[in-house]
Amino acid sequence: MSTPSSLLSAFRPTVQERLHDFYEELRRSDDLFWDRRTGAWIATGHAVVSSAAGHPGLSSVRYPDIEAVPEELRPLARVLSRQMLYNDAPDHPRLRALISKAFAPRAVAALRARIVEAVDLIIARAAPTGRMDIVADLARPLPLTIICDLLDVPEADRAAVAAWSEPVAEAIGNSRLDADRNREASQSMADMLAYLRDLLTRQDTPPAPDTLRAMVTAQAGNTDQDLDELLANCALLLIAGHETTTHFIGNATLALLRHPDAADQLRRRPELMPAAVEELLRYDAPVQLMLRRARHDLDLSGRRIAEGQTVLLVCGAANRDPAVFPDPHTLDFERAGSGGRHMAFGHGPHFCLGAALARLEGAIVLEALLTRLPDLRLDGTEAPRWQRSLNFRGLTRLDVAFTPTTGARTAATGAAPDDAAASGLAPASPAGGCPGQAWGR
C-alpha cells in the first residue's frame, strides 16, 4: 500500500471543499494507518471505525494526565474530565443517567410544537426579504433556543450563553490554538459554570415543570463533587447540544441545494423525510472524528496498537465507505438501511444522547425550507464557507435567495414577522469551532 497523506491536510480550505474525495484517497491507501504528523492511528474504513467506537480496550478519556495539558488550558480540561463525553464505564453510564430522561422519545416528541413555533417565526421574518444566511439566521439560533428551553435558561441570559459557548467550543475542537485563546476558553467555561451554579441552585425562581433543569436539580447530590459533575454535564449540553445540530442543518441545506432533483423528490414525497434525514447525516455529517486511546496493547484490524496510543476514528470517511454504502457519493433517499449503519451519531455506549432531538429539529427545518420559501436557491453573492476544523464539518455562512412572499404569518401561532423578536429565539453566537464530540457520546 502507498503511504497515506496526513489527516492534517484536511485543515486546508481547498481540501475542506473536496473533503470526501480526500477521505476516499486515505481509505483507498489504508483503512487504518499511523499518521506521523498527528502522532495517532487514523481509522477510515467503516468496519474498523464501528468496531473501535465501542471497543472495550479503547478509552474515551481525553485528558488522562491533566498536568500534561498546557497550563492555560488546565481549568477547562478539569471541567471536561467530569463530562460524560470523556469518561468510560462505570462513570460514563452514571453521568449519562443524570440527564438521559430529558432525551427519551416521549420527552423529545413533546418539544415538537416549540420547535415548529420557533422555525415558523424565523421563516416568517425572512420570507418578505427574499434572502437569508441559513447559518446565522436559522441554524445557529434554533438549536440554541431549544437547548436553553430544556435547561430553563431565561431569555435575557441566552446571549451570554452563546458568547461563552463560542471560545469553549473552539478550544475543544481545535488543539492548535495559541495560549491566549486557550486562556479565553478556560475563563468562558468558568463563567458558564458560575452561571449554571446560580441557575440550578437559586431558590427564588423554581424550575419550570418537566424541564431538564427540574430533572437535574431533583437528582443533584449533596456534595460539591456531585454538583460539579452536574454543572459540567449541563455545560456540555449547552455547548454540544446546539453546535452540532447547527452544522447538520447547514450541511443538509447545502446538500439539497446542490442536488435539486433530491430536493424536488422530497417536496413531492414528504413521507421520505425520515429516510432523507438519515441519508443527509450520512452524506455530510457534522461530527467527523471521535478520539479513543488504547488502555493496553491490543490488535485492531490486523494492526498492533500500543498502550497509550491515540486512535482517531474518521466517521466522515466511514460514512462514504463503498463496502457498506454502494455508490456512496450519491444522495439517495431510498438507500436501504443507511439509518442504522452511518456513524454520524457514533456507535456503542457513547451513541449520541441527543440523536432523536437532532433528527426532529432537522426534519422540521428542512420541511419548512422546502415548502415555504419558493424557488429556494444558493445566493451567488458569496460562496458557502467551511469552518477550519478536523473534528467537525460545518459552515460559517450559507447565503440563500428565494422569491419573497408578503404578509407571511406563522403556521403554528398566526404571529406576524414582527413578533419574532419576542419569541424567545436565542441570538446567534459568532462563528467558531465545535466540541470534540457531541451530545454526551
KEVEXPA-966726 format. One record per residue (C-alpha): residue in one letter; x, y, z. Coordinates in steps of 0.1 Angstrom, whole numbers, plus 5000, padded with zeros to 4 digits. Layout:
AXYZ
...
//
This chain:
M500050005000
S501150364994
T501850595023
P498650795030
S498651175034
S498451325069
L494951395082
L496251745090
S495851825053
A492051855060
F492752185076
R493452345042
P490452535028
T490852374994
V490652035010
Q487552125030
E485652184998
R486651844985
L486851675019
H485151345009
D487451304979
F490351345003
Y488951085027
E488550844998
E492150884989
L493150805025
R490850505027
R492050364994
S495650375007
D494750215040
D491750195063
L493950215094
F497350385093
W499850555115
D499950935109
R503351065120
R502351435119
T499351385142
G501051115163
A497950895160
W496450605142
I493850715116
A490850485110
T488850555078
G487050225070
H483550165083
A484449825097
V487349955118
V485650275128
S482450105141
S484549835158
A486850075175
A484050315187
G482850065212
H486049855217
P486549785254
G490249825250
L489950185238
S489250465262
S487250785256
V489250975283
R490651285266
Y493051405293
P494551115312
D497051345327
I495751695334
E499251815344
A500451745309
V497951995294
P499252345288
E498752545320
E496352795305
L494152515293
R494152305325
P491052475341
L489052385310
A490552035309
R489451975345
V485852055337
L485951845305
S487251545326
R483951555345
Q481751535314
M480251205303
L481751255268
Y485251205282
N484550925306
D484450545304
A482350295324
P481350305352
D481450685353
H480050735318
P476750555323
R476350705357
L476851065344
R474650995313
A471750875335
L471651215352
I470151375321
S469051095298
K465351125307
A465251465290
F466151305257
A463751005259
P461450965228
R458451095246
A460251395260
V461651485226
A458251445209
A456851695234
L459251955220
R457851945185
A455352235190
R458152455204
I460452375175
V457752435149
E456952765166
A460552885165
V461052775129
D457852945119
L458953275133
I462353265117
I460853175083
A458253455087
R460853705094
A462953615064
A460153555039
P459553915028
T463253985023
G464053714997
R467353635013
M468953485044
D472153335058
I470952985068
V473752965094
A473353295112
D469553335108
L468352985113
A470952705120
R472552885150
P469653045168
L467252755166
P469152475184
L470452715210
T466952825217
I465752465222
I468552365244
C468152685265
D464452605268
L465352255281
L467652405307
D465052675316
V467652945308
P465853285310
E465653465276
A467653765290
D470653535297
R470853355263
A473153605246
A475653545274
V475353165270
A476053205233
A479053425239
W480553185265
S480052885242
E482053005212
P485553015227
V485052695247
A483852515216
E486752645195
A489252515221
I487752175224
G487652125187
N491052265178
S494352165195
R496252425175
L495152745194
D497552985210
A497853045247
D495653355248
R492753175231
N493152875254
R493053115283
E489953285270
A488252945267
S489052845303
Q487653175315
S484553145294
M483952795309
A484452925344
D481853205337
M479452955323
L479752725353
A479253015377
Y476153105359
L474852745358
R475552705396
D473353005403
L470652885379
L470452535393
T470652635430
R468652955431
Q465552945453
D463753255442
T462753115408
P461852745409
P462452545377
A459652515352
P458052175353
D459451895331
T462552095321
L465951945322
R466752205350
A463952055371
M465251695364
V468851755372
T468051975402
A465951695417
Q468851445412
A471651675424
G473651525453
N474651695484
T478451715479
D480451965459
Q481651685437
D478151585428
L477251945419
D480551995399
E479751685378
L476151815372
L477352155362
A480052015339
N477451805320
C474952085318
A477652295302
L478352015277
L474652015267
L474652395263
I477652385240
A477452055222
G473652045222
H473452335197
E476752345179
T476452005161
T472752055152
T473752395138
H476252215115
F473751945105
I471152205094
G473752395074
N475252095057
A471951935049
T470652255034
L473752295012
A473451935000
L469851974990
L470552304972
R473452134953
H471151844944
P467852004932
D466451674920
A466751534955
A465151844969
D462251814944
Q461751454953
L461451544990
R458851814982
R456851564962
R457151284987
P457351425022
E456951075036
L460651025027
M461751295053
P462851045080
A464950855055
A466251185040
V467451305074
E469450985079
E470951005044
L471851365048
L473551285081
R475551015063
Y476351225033
D477851515052
A477951455090
P478651735115
V480851505135
Q483951405116
L486151255143
M486051055175
L489051015197
R490050695215
R493150595234
A494450245240
R494150125276
H496749845268
D498449685239
L495749555215
D495149435179
L492849645157
S492149555121
G495349355120
R497449635135
R499249635168
I498149945188
A500450015218
E499150115252
G498550495253
Q498450545216
T495650755202
V493250625175
L491250895156
L488050755141
V487150945110
C483350905109
G483051115078
A485250875059
A483350565073
N480050725061
R481350715025
D482850365026
P481550184994
A481849845012
V478849955033
F477250225012
P477250144974
D477750454952
P478550644985
H478850994969
T475250984956
L472551134977
D469950864978
F466850895000
E465750544992
R469150385002
A468350075021
G469250065058
S471650355060
G470050495091
G471250205112
R474750205098
H476050555094
M478450695121
A477051045123
F475850975159
G478750745168
H478350385179
G478350185210
P478050315246
H478750665236
F475950675209
C474751035207
L472351115235
G470651395215
A470151195183
A466351205184
L466251575191
A468751655162
R466651445139
L463451615148
E464951965145
G466451875112
A463251735098
I461152035108
V463652285094
L464152105060
E460352075056
A459952445062
L462752555039
L461552335010
T457852415012
R457652775024
L460452955006
P459652954968
D462452894944
L465052844972
R468552854958
L472152944966
D472753314966
G475653374942
T476953684960
E479253474983
A480353104982
P479552885012
R482352895037
W483552605058
Q485052645093
R488652525097
S488452215118
L489451855118
N486851745143
F483751895128
R482251975094
G480352295095
L479652605075
T480352955088
R478053105063
L475452995037
D473653265018
V470453165000
A467853354979
F464253284972
T461153454959
P459953704986
T456453645000
T454553935016
G452353925046
A453853595058
R452453455090
T453553165110
A451752825107
A451752755145
T450753075160
G449553315133
A452053565145
A453353835122
P457053855114
D457554145138
D456653915167
A459853715161
A461853945184
A459553845213
S459653475205
G462553385229
L464753285200
A468353275213
P470653515195
A473253365171
S476753325185
P479753425164
A481253165141
G483652935157
G484852585164
C482952295178
P483252045207
G485551755203
Q482551525201
A478951595207
W475951525228
G477351305255
R478951045234
//
